[in-house]
């Protein structure tokens, strides 16, 4: 049963405690990465046979496999994918940054170019679980950014095939290439390249502890979006909230993973107790009851605060991945929320709406990193290059200032390079 904590009556360490993975996989992942760098495709085939039970002769998904997957996918679901994709494109299109130029000083031109990365690698969980939503959320911003080649890596099933709904989503999102490999070995392939899989400039997407650790270890050889921890939801709800709705929203994240975190912060002890009861009623109805129950019992909590303002203060301290604000006028509190990956406003906005359909991205900062990082966006797939142009006359006007600055730092070579082009040195 989920525990109820009265804020101010228990230690803050218990209020703000987060689940921490018990298994250290760093050494295992380091060995896998080293093996992939040394043996390339051969290592990928071996790991796919070992971990996924699939014996492959080729890693790339063929056009025939894509056509078969589209034929197998329910047309009604394809239509839903298209609707969701349209919403995601509409939202992310407004994130596009423009290059700029400044030339308001005679003889001086400065500016910034916004350039997409050449190749993005998207990790999509697969096998027994299929997340076509992740395909849409990761691929569409990359395409809007103008990335030349968007590739997916995803583990196959034991039959050597990628789940058809993953391929259908990739088709809708305009993905260029798909490879049948998962785990830390897939991240290593994207980071360093193999015979079949080209090196990526950016790796994005969620995964298990091995995938997260692999992204951490290859960062520097390649850019990554974030190191994702277990999924989180925090619901701020007042006493007028429907406990059945709140419980359902908490369980929607608890069913992800035994390490997932579901937290309610409320100003009402009556609601806290009602939600506690509702969770117990709803758990047996879930297909993934065992996972959700472990999450709720180990990492779930209900925190009772003095008022909604205090509840939001607690939420800001936790900085959750998903934050639901279940009050009559959520916009009155929006400016008070400083740290959250994505905010769901009002009583009719379940977090699942954001997972699949609304348009804002569902790849979000976890483990409190919302204090300093952001959801996946078009920005993740571009880089900025700046440029400077001065005429001889424009440089002469500022050369002595540059030289003086350089000498303060003891860099006389810098000073020389500034004044050598002028008629007289200082």
Backbone torsions as a table, in degrees:
resi	resn	phi	psi	omega
1	UNK	NA	140.5	179.7
2	UNK	-66.2	140.2	-177.1
3	UNK	-87.4	150.2	176.5
4	UNK	-110.9	127.5	-178.6
5	UNK	-120.6	130.0	176.5
6	UNK	-89.4	115.0	-178.6
7	UNK	-60.8	132.5	-177.8
8	UNK	97.2	-17.3	-179.8
9	UNK	-106.8	-10.9	174.6
10	UNK	-123.4	162.5	-178.4
11	UNK	-66.1	145.0	178.3
12	UNK	-60.5	-28.6	178.5
13	UNK	-58.9	-35.1	179.5
14	UNK	-78.4	-36.7	178.9
15	UNK	-61.8	-45.3	-171.1
16	UNK	-102.5	10.4	-179.9
17	UNK	-65.1	143.3	177.8
18	UNK	-121.9	152.5	176.4
19	UNK	-70.2	140.3	179.7
20	UNK	-123.9	126.5	178.6
21	UNK	-54.3	132.7	-174.5
22	UNK	-81.9	-21.9	-174.1
23	UNK	-100.1	128.9	175.9
24	UNK	-92.0	113.7	-174.9
25	UNK	-106.1	9.3	-173.0
26	UNK	-58.3	-45.3	-176.5
27	UNK	-68.3	-42.1	178.7
28	UNK	-59.9	-45.6	-178.7
29	UNK	-65.2	-41.8	179.6
30	UNK	-59.7	-39.5	178.9
31	UNK	-67.2	-39.2	178.2
32	UNK	-64.6	-45.1	-179.8
33	UNK	-60.7	-44.7	179.7
34	UNK	-62.0	-38.9	-179.5
35	UNK	-66.5	-42.9	179.1
36	UNK	-65.0	-39.0	178.4
37	UNK	-64.5	-34.5	-177.3
38	UNK	-81.6	-40.0	-170.7
39	UNK	-113.3	-7.0	174.8
40	UNK	59.7	-131.0	-176.2
41	UNK	-57.4	-36.1	-178.9
42	UNK	-58.5	-41.2	177.4
43	UNK	-65.6	-39.5	-179.8
44	UNK	-64.1	-42.1	177.2
45	UNK	-61.9	-41.9	-178.8
46	UNK	-64.8	-46.0	-178.4
47	UNK	-68.4	-34.5	178.4
48	UNK	-65.8	-38.5	176.3
49	UNK	-67.3	-41.0	-176.3
50	UNK	-70.9	-48.2	-172.0
51	UNK	-92.6	-31.0	-175.6
52	UNK	-108.9	-8.9	178.8
53	UNK	70.7	19.4	-178.4
54	UNK	-113.0	124.9	177.0
55	UNK	-96.7	113.0	-174.1
56	UNK	-112.7	155.3	170.9
57	UNK	-115.5	-11.4	178.2
58	UNK	-146.7	143.7	-177.4
59	UNK	-93.5	-26.9	-174.2
60	UNK	-80.3	138.4	172.5
61	UNK	-73.6	130.6	-177.0
62	UNK	-87.3	165.0	176.6
63	UNK	-62.1	-35.9	177.9
64	UNK	-62.9	-43.3	177.8
65	UNK	-62.6	-39.2	178.1
66	UNK	-63.6	-45.6	179.9
67	UNK	-63.1	-39.3	177.7
68	UNK	-63.5	-40.9	-179.9
69	UNK	-64.8	-41.5	178.8
70	UNK	-64.6	-37.3	178.7
71	UNK	-67.4	-31.3	-178.3
72	UNK	-82.0	-19.3	-174.7
73	UNK	-80.0	134.2	178.6
74	UNK	-55.9	124.3	179.8
75	UNK	-55.2	-33.8	178.9
76	UNK	-65.3	-37.3	178.3
77	UNK	-71.5	-35.9	175.1
78	UNK	-59.3	-38.5	178.7
79	UNK	-66.1	-39.2	177.4
80	UNK	-64.6	-41.7	176.8
81	UNK	-58.0	-42.5	-179.7
82	UNK	-64.8	-41.1	178.2
83	UNK	-63.2	-46.1	179.4
84	UNK	-62.4	-43.1	-179.4
85	UNK	-61.2	-39.1	178.9
86	UNK	-62.7	-41.8	178.3
87	UNK	-64.7	-41.6	-179.4
88	UNK	-66.2	-42.1	178.1
89	UNK	-63.1	-42.8	-178.3
90	UNK	-60.4	-42.6	-179.0
91	UNK	-69.1	-48.0	-172.9
92	UNK	-76.6	-22.0	177.6
93	UNK	-61.3	-29.2	-179.7
94	UNK	-78.0	-6.1	178.5
95	UNK	-88.7	-7.8	-175.1
96	UNK	-62.7	128.2	177.8
97	UNK	-94.8	145.7	179.1
98	UNK	-104.2	148.1	170.3
99	UNK	-66.5	158.3	177.8
100	UNK	-140.2	161.4	179.5
101	UNK	-140.1	139.7	177.4
102	UNK	-123.1	122.1	179.2
103	UNK	-141.7	44.0	-176.8
104	UNK	-91.4	1.7	174.3
105	UNK	-114.2	129.8	-177.9
106	UNK	-54.9	129.9	177.1
107	UNK	80.5	6.1	-176.6
108	UNK	-125.8	129.8	172.9
109	UNK	-132.7	122.5	174.7
110	UNK	-130.3	154.3	-178.4
111	UNK	-171.0	179.8	179.3
112	UNK	-138.2	132.4	174.1
113	UNK	-102.2	136.6	174.3
114	UNK	-103.7	118.5	-171.1
115	UNK	-126.2	127.3	176.6
116	UNK	-69.8	152.1	172.9
117	UNK	-66.7	156.8	-177.6
118	UNK	-73.4	-40.7	-174.6
119	UNK	-141.6	129.5	177.2
120	UNK	-114.4	135.7	176.0
121	UNK	-108.5	125.3	-177.7
122	UNK	-108.8	123.5	175.4
123	UNK	-91.1	125.2	179.4
124	UNK	-123.5	117.6	177.0
125	UNK	-56.5	146.9	-177.1
126	UNK	-148.3	-146.4	-177.9
127	UNK	71.1	-123.0	-177.9
128	UNK	-72.9	-24.8	177.8
129	UNK	-106.4	142.9	179.6
130	UNK	-130.2	128.1	-177.1
131	UNK	-126.7	75.4	176.9
132	UNK	-60.9	-25.7	177.6
133	UNK	-61.0	-37.2	179.1
134	UNK	-63.8	-37.3	177.7
135	UNK	-58.9	-49.9	-178.9
136	UNK	-62.3	-46.1	-175.0
137	UNK	-66.4	-30.9	-177.0
138	UNK	-93.2	-37.0	-174.5
139	UNK	-79.8	-39.0	-174.7
140	UNK	-63.9	-45.5	176.1
141	UNK	-60.8	-35.6	178.4
142	UNK	-63.8	-43.0	179.1
143	UNK	-65.9	-41.6	178.7
144	UNK	-63.8	-35.0	178.5
145	UNK	-67.8	-20.1	-179.9
146	UNK	96.4	19.4	178.5
147	UNK	-60.0	131.8	-175.6
148	UNK	-67.2	-40.0	-175.9
149	UNK	-137.9	118.5	178.8
150	UNK	-109.1	118.5	-176.3
151	UNK	-116.5	145.3	174.7
152	UNK	-112.9	138.7	164.3
153	UNK	-116.0	134.0	-178.7
154	UNK	-155.7	137.9	-177.9
155	UNK	-69.4	139.9	177.1
156	UNK	-82.8	167.2	170.0
157	UNK	-78.1	177.8	-178.5
158	UNK	-63.1	-21.0	178.4
159	UNK	-82.5	2.7	178.7
160	UNK	79.5	9.2	-178.6
161	UNK	-110.3	150.8	172.8
162	UNK	-83.2	142.0	179.4
163	UNK	-51.5	129.4	-175.8
164	UNK	-55.7	-35.7	-178.2
165	UNK	-69.5	-27.5	174.3
166	UNK	-65.9	-44.7	179.8
167	UNK	-67.1	-37.3	178.1
168	UNK	-62.8	-43.9	178.3
169	UNK	-64.7	-37.9	178.3
170	UNK	-63.5	-38.4	177.1
171	UNK	-63.1	-46.2	-179.8
172	UNK	-63.1	-37.7	-176.6
173	UNK	-82.4	-11.2	179.5
174	UNK	80.7	29.5	178.7
175	UNK	-64.6	141.9	-175.7
176	UNK	-86.2	-43.0	-177.0
177	UNK	-142.0	148.8	-179.9
178	UNK	-134.2	133.4	-178.3
179	UNK	-122.4	140.4	-175.9
180	UNK	-90.7	77.2	177.1
181	UNK	-157.6	142.5	-179.2
182	UNK	-133.7	-171.7	176.2
183	UNK	72.8	-169.3	179.2
184	UNK	-59.2	-31.1	-179.5
185	UNK	-65.1	-33.2	177.4
186	UNK	-68.9	-40.6	177.9
187	UNK	-63.0	-43.1	178.4
188	UNK	-61.7	-40.2	179.4
189	UNK	-62.7	-41.8	178.7
190	UNK	-68.8	-33.5	-177.2
191	UNK	-73.9	-38.1	-172.0
192	UNK	-117.8	-14.9	-179.3
193	UNK	82.0	148.4	173.1
194	UNK	-135.5	-173.9	179.1
195	UNK	-59.8	-37.4	-177.1
196	UNK	-94.9	-34.3	-172.7
197	UNK	-107.1	121.1	-179.8
198	UNK	-76.4	153.8	178.0
199	UNK	-65.2	134.2	177.8
200	UNK	-95.9	160.9	173.8
201	UNK	-93.5	-24.5	-178.5
202	UNK	-143.8	136.3	174.9
203	UNK	-117.0	127.4	178.1
204	UNK	-132.7	163.3	174.2
205	UNK	117.5	152.6	-177.5
206	UNK	-82.4	164.8	176.2
207	UNK	-172.2	-176.8	-179.9
208	UNK	-77.5	-171.0	-176.7
209	UNK	-60.9	-33.4	-179.9
210	UNK	-69.6	-40.0	178.3
211	UNK	-67.0	-45.2	179.5
212	UNK	-60.8	-43.4	179.9
213	UNK	-66.2	-38.7	179.1
214	UNK	-63.6	-42.4	178.1
215	UNK	-61.4	-39.9	178.5
216	UNK	-62.0	-42.6	-175.5
217	UNK	-74.7	-29.7	-177.8
218	UNK	-90.4	-8.2	-179.9
219	UNK	-59.4	131.1	-174.8
220	UNK	115.2	-44.6	170.5
221	UNK	-76.7	-24.5	-179.3
222	UNK	-151.8	155.1	175.7
223	UNK	-83.2	152.0	175.7
224	UNK	-130.4	163.5	178.2
225	UNK	-78.5	-52.1	-177.2
226	UNK	-170.6	166.9	173.3
227	UNK	-104.5	102.0	-171.3
228	UNK	-82.7	136.8	174.1
229	UNK	-101.1	-166.7	179.4
230	UNK	-60.2	150.0	-179.1
231	UNK	-65.4	148.9	-175.2
232	UNK	-138.2	144.2	167.0
233	UNK	-137.0	138.6	172.2
234	UNK	-128.1	123.8	179.1
235	UNK	-107.8	123.4	170.5
236	UNK	-99.3	118.4	-174.3
237	UNK	-138.5	137.9	176.5
238	UNK	-88.9	177.4	-173.7
239	UNK	-66.7	-14.7	179.6
240	UNK	-86.7	-2.9	-176.8
241	UNK	-70.1	151.5	177.9
242	UNK	-80.5	116.4	-176.5
243	UNK	-62.7	-29.0	178.1
244	UNK	-65.3	-42.1	178.8
245	UNK	-65.4	-46.2	-177.0
246	UNK	-62.7	-43.9	179.0
247	UNK	-61.5	-42.8	179.8
248	UNK	-62.0	-39.6	-179.7
249	UNK	-68.3	-38.9	176.7
250	UNK	-62.9	-43.8	-178.4
251	UNK	-69.5	-24.5	180.0
252	UNK	-62.3	-26.4	175.6
253	UNK	-96.2	-32.3	179.7
254	UNK	-61.0	-30.6	-177.8
255	UNK	-74.4	-9.7	179.1
256	UNK	-64.7	-46.2	-165.5
257	UNK	-163.6	146.8	176.5
258	UNK	-62.8	-22.3	179.0
259	UNK	-91.0	-3.1	-178.7
260	UNK	-63.9	157.1	-175.7
261	UNK	-122.8	125.8	177.2
262	UNK	-123.5	119.7	-173.8
263	UNK	-130.1	133.5	170.3
264	UNK	-111.9	131.8	171.9
265	UNK	-120.0	121.4	-173.7
266	UNK	-138.9	161.4	176.1
267	UNK	-98.7	8.6	-173.7
268	UNK	-128.1	117.5	175.1
269	UNK	-66.7	-33.4	178.3
270	UNK	-62.1	-43.5	177.7
271	UNK	-65.4	-40.6	-180.0
272	UNK	-56.2	-47.2	-179.0
273	UNK	-68.5	-37.3	179.8
274	UNK	-67.0	-40.1	178.1
275	UNK	-67.0	-40.1	177.4
276	UNK	-56.6	-43.8	179.1
277	UNK	-68.3	-41.0	-179.4
278	UNK	-63.3	-38.1	178.3
279	UNK	-59.7	-43.3	179.3
280	UNK	-65.8	-33.7	177.8
281	UNK	-71.5	-36.1	-174.1
282	UNK	-86.6	-26.8	-177.4
283	UNK	-53.1	-46.5	-178.0
284	UNK	-65.5	-14.3	-179.4
285	UNK	-84.0	-9.9	-175.2
286	UNK	-86.6	140.1	175.3
287	UNK	-63.1	-34.7	-179.4
288	UNK	-105.5	47.5	-175.9
289	UNK	-57.9	-44.4	-175.7
290	UNK	-60.3	-43.2	179.6
291	UNK	-66.0	-48.0	-177.6
292	UNK	-63.0	-40.0	-179.3
293	UNK	-65.2	-41.6	178.2
294	UNK	-61.8	-42.1	178.6
295	UNK	-62.2	-47.3	-178.0
296	UNK	-63.8	-44.7	-175.2
297	UNK	-73.6	-32.5	-176.6
298	UNK	-92.3	-35.7	-171.8
299	UNK	-124.1	-10.8	-178.6
300	UNK	-79.1	154.0	176.7
301	UNK	-161.9	152.1	171.6
302	UNK	-117.9	122.8	-177.9
303	UNK	-109.3	123.9	178.9
304	UNK	-99.4	117.1	-178.0
305	UNK	-107.8	170.9	-176.7
306	UNK	-67.5	-40.3	-178.3
307	UNK	-158.3	178.1	-176.6
308	UNK	-68.2	-33.9	176.7
309	UNK	-60.1	-44.8	177.5
310	UNK	-65.4	-35.6	178.5
311	UNK	-62.9	-39.6	179.0
312	UNK	-69.1	-35.6	175.0
313	UNK	-59.9	-41.4	178.1
314	UNK	-65.0	-42.5	178.9
315	UNK	-60.8	-41.6	178.5
316	UNK	-63.2	-35.3	179.0
317	UNK	-69.0	-38.3	-179.8
318	UNK	-75.8	-32.4	180.0
319	UNK	52.9	65.2	-172.3
320	UNK	-76.0	162.2	174.7
321	UNK	-64.9	-53.8	177.3
322	UNK	-116.3	134.8	177.0
323	UNK	-128.5	119.5	173.7
324	UNK	-99.4	134.8	-179.2
325	UNK	-115.7	92.4	-172.8
326	UNK	-95.6	80.2	178.2
327	UNK	-140.5	168.5	-177.3
328	UNK	-65.9	-42.4	-176.8
329	UNK	-122.4	77.1	-175.2
330	UNK	-63.9	-28.2	-178.1
331	UNK	-67.5	-21.0	176.3
332	UNK	-67.6	-21.0	-177.5
333	UNK	-107.5	-7.1	-171.6
334	UNK	-57.2	-43.6	-178.1
335	UNK	-67.3	-19.8	-179.9
336	UNK	-80.3	-17.4	-179.5
337	UNK	-87.6	113.9	-174.6
338	UNK	-106.3	-26.8	-172.6
339	UNK	-132.3	98.7	175.7
340	UNK	-163.6	144.4	179.1
341	UNK	-67.8	-50.4	179.1
342	UNK	-147.1	138.0	-175.5
343	UNK	-111.0	133.3	180.0
344	UNK	-113.7	119.1	-163.6
345	UNK	-100.5	127.0	172.7
346	UNK	90.7	-173.7	-172.5
347	UNK	-90.1	-5.7	-175.5
348	UNK	-122.3	35.2	-175.0
349	UNK	-134.0	72.4	179.1
350	UNK	-64.7	151.1	-179.0
351	UNK	-59.0	-28.9	179.1
352	UNK	-61.0	-27.5	175.5
353	UNK	-58.2	-40.9	178.5
354	UNK	-76.3	-29.9	179.5
355	UNK	-60.8	-35.1	-168.2
356	UNK	-120.0	-34.7	-154.6
357	UNK	-134.8	-35.4	-167.0
358	UNK	-64.0	-39.5	180.0
359	UNK	132.2	-44.4	173.2
360	UNK	-59.3	153.7	-171.6
361	UNK	-74.0	148.3	178.5
362	UNK	-104.3	0.3	173.0
363	UNK	-87.5	106.8	-164.1
364	UNK	-129.2	156.4	176.3
365	UNK	-68.9	137.7	-179.7
366	UNK	-120.0	178.6	171.7
367	UNK	57.7	32.4	178.4
368	UNK	84.0	-1.4	-178.5
369	UNK	-72.8	-7.0	172.9
370	UNK	-63.6	-12.0	175.0
371	UNK	-66.2	-23.9	-175.9
372	UNK	-141.5	2.6	-179.9
373	UNK	-133.0	174.5	-166.8
374	UNK	-129.1	166.5	172.9
375	UNK	-62.5	157.5	173.6
376	UNK	-58.1	139.7	-176.8
377	UNK	-152.6	179.1	174.7
378	UNK	-57.0	-33.9	-179.9
379	UNK	-57.0	-29.3	-177.4
380	UNK	-69.3	-15.4	-175.1
381	UNK	-111.6	11.7	176.6
382	UNK	-127.4	160.2	171.7
383	UNK	-130.4	162.4	-178.2
384	UNK	-114.8	135.1	174.0
385	UNK	-121.4	130.3	-179.7
386	UNK	-105.2	156.7	179.8
387	UNK	-141.9	156.4	-176.8
388	UNK	-138.9	135.7	174.6
389	UNK	-134.9	127.6	174.3
390	UNK	-128.5	138.5	168.2
391	UNK	-75.8	169.6	178.5
392	UNK	-59.2	-41.4	-178.6
393	UNK	-67.2	-40.0	-179.9
394	UNK	-66.6	-39.1	177.5
395	UNK	-65.5	-42.6	-178.7
396	UNK	-58.6	-32.2	-177.6
397	UNK	-68.9	-21.1	-176.1
398	UNK	-123.8	0.2	-174.2
399	UNK	-57.5	-42.4	-177.9
400	UNK	-67.2	-34.1	176.2
401	UNK	-65.6	-42.4	178.5
402	UNK	-62.7	-45.7	-179.2
403	UNK	-62.2	-41.4	179.2
404	UNK	-63.2	-41.7	178.4
405	UNK	-61.9	-44.7	-178.3
406	UNK	-63.3	-40.0	-178.7
407	UNK	-66.7	-33.4	175.9
408	UNK	-59.2	-33.8	179.1
409	UNK	-89.4	1.4	178.4
410	UNK	76.0	20.6	-176.2
411	UNK	-109.1	81.7	-175.6
412	UNK	-69.9	-26.0	175.9
413	UNK	-65.0	-38.2	175.3
414	UNK	-61.1	-45.5	-179.2
415	UNK	-60.0	-44.7	-179.8
416	UNK	-59.7	-42.6	-177.3
417	UNK	-64.7	-26.6	179.1
418	UNK	-79.0	-41.2	-173.3
419	UNK	-92.2	-16.6	-175.2
420	UNK	-64.0	-24.2	-178.2
421	UNK	-86.4	-7.8	-179.8
422	UNK	-92.9	166.9	-174.6
423	UNK	-67.7	-36.3	-179.0
424	UNK	-136.3	136.7	178.1
425	UNK	-83.7	156.7	176.6
426	UNK	-71.6	NA	NA
